[in-house]
Amino acid sequence: MSLNPEIEIKKLYDYQKRDLKAIFDRIENKPDDYNLLYQLPTGGGKTVIFSEIVRRYLAEKNKKVVILTHRIELCKQTSNMLTGFNVKNKVINSKVKELDDQKDYQCFVAMVETLNNRLQDEMLELEDIGLVIIDEAHYNSFRKLFKYFEHCFILGVTATPLSSNFKLPMKDNYRELIVGDSITSLVEQGFLAQAVTHTYDIGLSGLTIGMNGDYTVKSSEKLYTDMNMQHKLLQSYHEVCKGKKTLIFNNGIRTSIEVEDTFKRAGIEIRHLDNTNSKEERREILRWFREKPDAVLTSVSILTTGFDEPGVEAIVLNRATKSLTLYYQMIGRGSRIFGDKKEFQIIDLGNNVARFGLWNEPVDWQQVFRSPDFYVENIVSDEEIERNFVYKMPASLKSEFPNTTDFHFDIRGAYKRITMEEGRKSKDVLDESIAQHVQWCVENSEDVFDARILAKLLKDDIKDRIRRYSYCIINNTNNYKDWLEEDYYRRLRVAIQQAFAGVEAD
């Protein structure tokens, strides 16, 4: 194999050189069949680092290298990067049935499923492999190939060293984890953009967990196609992202199509992309997204890996996820430094920040690697998240009640006073709440009809009070909360009627 001396090899940053040194220390001093895991945040240049590892390994060892990916886009990107490092490589894709020319190459890039099928069917045999690099190593699909490389040094690379299957922890397949620079450090050094995060409290009690441990598409689509959620998405876009290149992530094709329709009706140019689009359609849509400065693209998680558009200025998580990896992957699409872009916006419409912490918060990856069960068990539950929701009445709604000065009502405090200090029944808490709402409606209305209109505007405030009340009485079922809301509205309407009837009688 002849190398092209005219190719200028990419220079590594100091943090990349430091990690490279640590990895090669293991290659030199650990057994040939050692399994090592390396963590570096999305955008930190993992592909650059392992491409330099390949170049240096081939220069020093009389062995060949295999790089495994889980998506065809990553195969192409990796192959191009290797070429940039003067490494002559061959991609083993679905078109490659055998390797008669493998002596002409020292590095092979392959999709896990394709290579597994070829090896299983004994259609090809890779010779003289000394190093296997696994990109996005947290995916469990790679495990099936380990048996073919039992005598090789295996290097797994990932941004999140937490297995996609909690029952199959990464510590079972890797002996050690090397942790690279943190997100905060890379931001401070100017290698990643600063995130500005905007969170919105979303009730997720209607969501169900599937076999894979994440929220099901069916339950997600029921919530996120709802008119109120579509309105909240559109409103948050106008507040934060208007005029910015924006990427919206959804859980379900129907949701993404509904998002596209909602934005179009609002006069916003937007495109939808999912895995049913043809290659030509995908190429055309992504070209449009790249070229249009304020483009809005709504998709279904297919752009979490193998997609790099550094011009993205805003990420919208229009979904909830239990997957730490997916959380970082989605946000990572906006973290690239590009031109004058020094920061990017995050809109969270799935309580994901409350669940996992801010994108740039420190994470003890060594503990996650060693004790994944402990980490997963301590992820904040939806119930705990929603218990801490604080409803803030919008200024536009308060303006509908100009004669009202006090909009505060402490459900928990009232419950403690009424049940513990005064020994009364818990339902008296709602009686006091209704009395306050009646006062608001009456003091800002000319007649009972105006008051009823105002009462309808209090829907979100009432919903929040019912939610907090249900936590107090430890009955948080959806059916019970729905019944409480209906009963609350009925009693509120009756109380308003009686209030005006009393005024007329006077």
N, C-alpha and C positions, 0 to 999 in steps of 0.2 A: 504494500500500500504506500502510495506517495502522498505526502502532505504538501499543501500549498503554502510556501513560505511568505507569500505576499499578504495573506490574511492577517489582520491586526487583531490579536487576542484581546477580548474585553478585560479591562482592569477591575479588580475586585476592591470593594471598600474595606476599611479596616476591620469592621465587625465580621465581614464575610471571610477575610483572611484568618481571623482568630478562630472562627468555627471550622474552617478548612483544616487548620493546623490540628485542632482537637480531633477531628474525624480521622485524619491521616495517622495521628498518634495511635488510634485504635486499630487501624488497618495494619500498621507496622508491628504492633506489640500484642495484639490479641490473636487467638487461633484463626485459621483460615475460614472456619465455619461459624464465625462470630456474627450475631445478629444485633445491629445497632440502630437506634431510632434517633432522628434529628428533628427538632421542632424549630420553626421560624415563622413569624406571622405572614399572612398573605400580603404580597407586595414587597417582602424583604429580599426577594431574589433567590428563591430556592433552586430554580432551574439553572440560574447562572452558576450557583455554587456547585451543584452536582455535575454540571457540564465541565467545570474546571477540574473536579475530582476525576472525571472520566479521562480528560486529557492528560492529567498528571499520572494517573494510574497506568494508562497505556504506555506512557513514556518510561515508567519505572518497573513495570511487571511484564512478565511474558504470558499474560493471560488476557482474555477478552471480557467485555462488559455487556450486560443486558439491562435495559431500562424498561420497566413495566408501568403502564398507565391504565386507567379504566375508561378513557374516552378517546375517540379517534382524533378530536381536536387537539388534545394534549400530546398525542403522538406526533402530529405535524409540527406543533410548536417546539417540542423537545428536539426533534430532528433538525429543525432550522437553527436552534440555539447551538446544538452540537457542531453543526457545520460552521457556525460563527466562531467556534473554538478550535477549528481546524481538525475536527474529528470526523473521519469518513464513516458514515453510518448507514444502516439499512432499516427501513420500516417494515415490520412483518404485519401486514394487514390481511384482510380477507382474500385479496387477490394472490397472495403468496402461498403457494401450496407446498413448495419444497425449497431447500436452500442449497442448490448446486454451486452457488457462487459465494458461499459463506467465507471461503478463504480470502476473498477480496476485502473483507470487512473485519474490523476489530470491535465494533459496537453495533448492537441491535436494539431497536426500539419497537416494542410490541404492546398491543392491547391484551389485557389479561385473558379475556375469553377466547380470542383468536389463538394465542399461543397455547393455551390449555387444550383447545381442541386439536391443534396440530400435534402436540406432544402425546396426548391421550390416544390419538389414532395412529401414532408412530409414523406420521407423515414426514417429520423432520427431526433431526437431532442436533442440538447445539453443542459444539465442541470447544474445549479449552476455556470455559467460562470461569472466571475467578471472582468477579464482583457483580452483584445484582442490586440495582437501585430501584426502589418502589416509590413512585410518586403518589401523593394522596394516600399514604399508607394506612390511614384509619379505616379504609374500606375493607371489609372482610373477604371480598372476592379474591384477594391476593393469596389467601391462605392455601388455596387448592394447589398453588404452584410451588410452594415451599419444598415439597417432596422431591421435585426435579432438581433442586439446587441445594441439596443437603450439605455439600462440601464447599459451598461458596460463601464468601463474606457478603452478608445481606445488609444493605443500608436502606431503612425506611425513612421517608421524608414527609412531614405533615405540618400544618399550622396548628392542629389540635390533636394531641396524642391521646384521644379518647375513642375507643372502638365504636364503630357504627352499630355494633351489637354488644350491649352491655354484658351479655352472658359469655362473651369471648374477649376478655380483656387483652390489650396489647402487650402487657407484661408477660403473657404466656408465650409470646412469639419473639420478643425482643429482650435482650439481656440488660440493656442500659439505654438511658435517654440523655441526649445532649440538648440543652436548652439554649437557643440563640437569643438575640436582643429582643427586648419587649416592645410592644407597640408604642408605649410612651417614649421609650428611648429613640425609636426610629422616627417618631414625630418630632421630637426635640432636635434631632440631628438633621431634619429636613428631608428625610427619605420617604415619609408618608405624610399625607395631609391631616390636618387637625379636624376632628369630628365635632359638629355642633348638633346635639341630640334634642329632639322634640318628642315628648311622650304624651300619649292620650290614654286615659283609663278606659279599658274595654272589658265588658262583662263576658267572660268565656265559659260560663256555666253550661251552655248548650253544646259545647264541644266534647267529643268522645275520643278516647285514646285507642289506636289500632294495634295490631299485632307487632308492628315495628317500633312501638313505643312512642310514636308521634301522633298528633291529631289527625283524624281521618279527613280525607278530601270531602266526603259527603257532609259531615257535620260542619266543616269549615265553610263550604260553599253555602250552606243554609244561613250561616251567620253573615258572611261577607258579601253575599248578593242582596241582603236586606237593604231596603231603601235608606234606612237611617245610617247604616254603615257606609253606603256609597256616598251619602251626603257628607259624612264625617271625613271620608277620604278626600273628596273634592274640596271641602273647606280647608283641610290641612294643607293641601297642595297650594291653594291660593295664598295661605298664610306664610308658607315657607319656601315653596319651590317654583313659584311662577317665574317664567323666564329662564329657568335653569334646565340643563340637560338632566333628565330624571329617569330613573329606572325603578319600576314598581314590581315587587315580587308577590305572587299570590299562591295559594294552595288550591289548585283546581282550574281547569280550562274554562269552565263556565263562569267562574269569578272573573278571570282575566278578560273574557269577552264582554262581560257586564261592565267592567271598568272602562274598557274601550268605548262602549256605547255611552256611558255616563259622561265621559270627557268630551266626546264628539258633540253630544247634545249641548254641552256647555261652551262649545266653540273652540275647544282646545285640540290641536293636531296631535294625534296619538296613533301608535301602531301596536298590534297584539302579535305575540310570537309564542308558539308552543312546539312540542315535538312532533306534531302532525304536519307542520309546514315542510315543503320540499326544500332541498338544498338551495335551489334557485331563489325561492321565496325568502329563505333565511338570509341568504347573501344580500339580496336586495333590501330587506328590512334593516339589517345591520349597517349597510352602507348609508341608508337614509338617516339612521340614528347617529352615525359617526359625523355626517356632514352637516346636519341641522343643529345649530347652536342650542336651541331651546326644545329639542325633541323630547317627547315622552314615550317611553316604551314599557308596555305591561307584559309580563311573562309569567311562566309557571316553573320557576326554579331551574330552568335548563341553562341559565346563564351564570350559575354559581361557580362553575369551573370551566376552564378552556375558553374563557371570554375575557378579553382585555380591552376596555375602552377607557383610557385614562381621563378623557374629558368629562366623564360623569360627575355631576356636581351635587346630585341629590339621590338618596336611596330611600325608598318607601317600603317598609315591611308591612304589607297589607295582609298579614297572616300571623298566626302564632305558631311557634315551633318548640318542641322539647329537645331539639338537636342543637347542642352547643356548636358542633362543626358547621351546620347550616347557618346558624346565626352569624358566625364569623365570616363565612364565605359570602353571604349576601352583602354584608356591610363592606367587606373587602373590595367589592366591585367599585366603590367610590373613593377608596383611600389613596389612589395613585396621585403622585405629584404630576402636574401637567401645566406648562406655560406659567401663567400668573396665578393659577389655582393653588391656594395654600390651605384651604379648608373645604369641607363638604358637609351637606346637611343629611341628617338621618331623621326620618319620621317613623315612629314605632306605633303601629296600630294593633299590636298583639301582646302587649305586656312583656315583651321579650327582654327589655332592659331591666325591668323589675325582677325577671326570672334569672338572668345570667350576669347582670351588672353592665355598666357602661363598656363599650367596645374597647376603650383604652385602659380599663381598670386592670391592675396587676392580677395575674393568675398563677398559682403555685402549680406549674405543669408537672413538676416531679411528684407532687402528691396525687395529682389527677392520674398520672401514669401508674404509680405504685398502688393507689387505693381508689380505683374508679368507682367501686360500689359506694364508698363513703361519700364521694363527690356527688354522685347521682342522687343518693338518698337525701342529701342536704340542699338540693336545688329547691328554691322557694316554690311552694305549691300555689296553684291558681287561687285556692280559697284564701290562703294567707295574703296573697297579693291584693285580692279584691277587698279583703277585710280592711286594708290600709288605704283604700281609695278615698280621696277627699274631693267631694263635688264642689265645684265653683260655679255659681250662677253667672252666666254671661252678662256683661254690661248692657247688652241690647235687651235682655229680658228684664233686668232690673229697671230699665227706663220705662217699662210698661207699668211699673208700680211707683210713680213719682212721690206719693204721699207716705211711702213706707221707708223707714230708716234702719230697722233692724231685721236682717235676713238670716240671722243665725238661729239654729236650733240643734242643741246637743242631745242626740238620741241616747247615747251611752250614759251621759250624765243624768238625763231625765229618768232613765231606767233604774239607775242605781238609787236615785233619790226616792222614786215612787215605790219600788219593790222592797228595798232594804231599809231605808230610813223611815218611810211613811207606812209601810206594810200594805200598800194597795196592790191591785191587780196590774199585771204588765200591760194589759190592753189600754190602761189609762194613759200610757205614753203616747199612743196613737191619737187618743182623744185630745191631748194637749197640742199635738202636732196639727191636727185638723183645725182646732180652734185658732191657731196662729194663721193657717192658710186662709181660713174664713175671714179673719181680720184684714189680711192683705187685700183680698178680693173686694171686700165691702168698702174699705176706705179709699179705694181707687176706682169706684164704679158709680155711675149715675143710677143704675137700676139692676135688677137681678139678671137681666140678659147680658149686660156688660160683665158682671161678676162671673157668670158661667164661662164666658169667653176667656177671661183671665185665668180661671181655674184650669182650663185645658192647657194653658201655657206652662203649668207647673209640673208637667209629666215627669221630666228628668229629676226634679227635686223630690217629688214623691217617691219615685223609683229608688232613689238613693236612700231616703229615710226608711223605706220598707226593707231594703237590703241590710242596713245597719241594725235595724230592729230585729230582723230574723237571726242575726249573729248573736244578739243579746239573749234571745230565748232558745238558742241552739236548735233552731229548726230552719235549715237553709235549703230545703228542697224547692225546685222550680215551681212545682204545682202549688205549694203552699204560698210562695211569694206572689205568684200570679193571682191567687185567690185574695190575698191581703190587698193587693193593688186595686182589684175590682171593687172590693168592699170599701176601701178608702175613698175611691172616687164617688161611690154611691152615697156614702155618709157625708162627704164634702158637699155634694150637690144639695142634699137634703138640708144640711146646716146653713148653706147660703140662702136657700129658699126661706128657711125659718127666720134668718137674720133680717131679711128684707120685709118679711111678713110682720115681724115685730116692729120695725121702723114705721111701716104703714099704719099699724094699729095705734102706735104712739101719736 
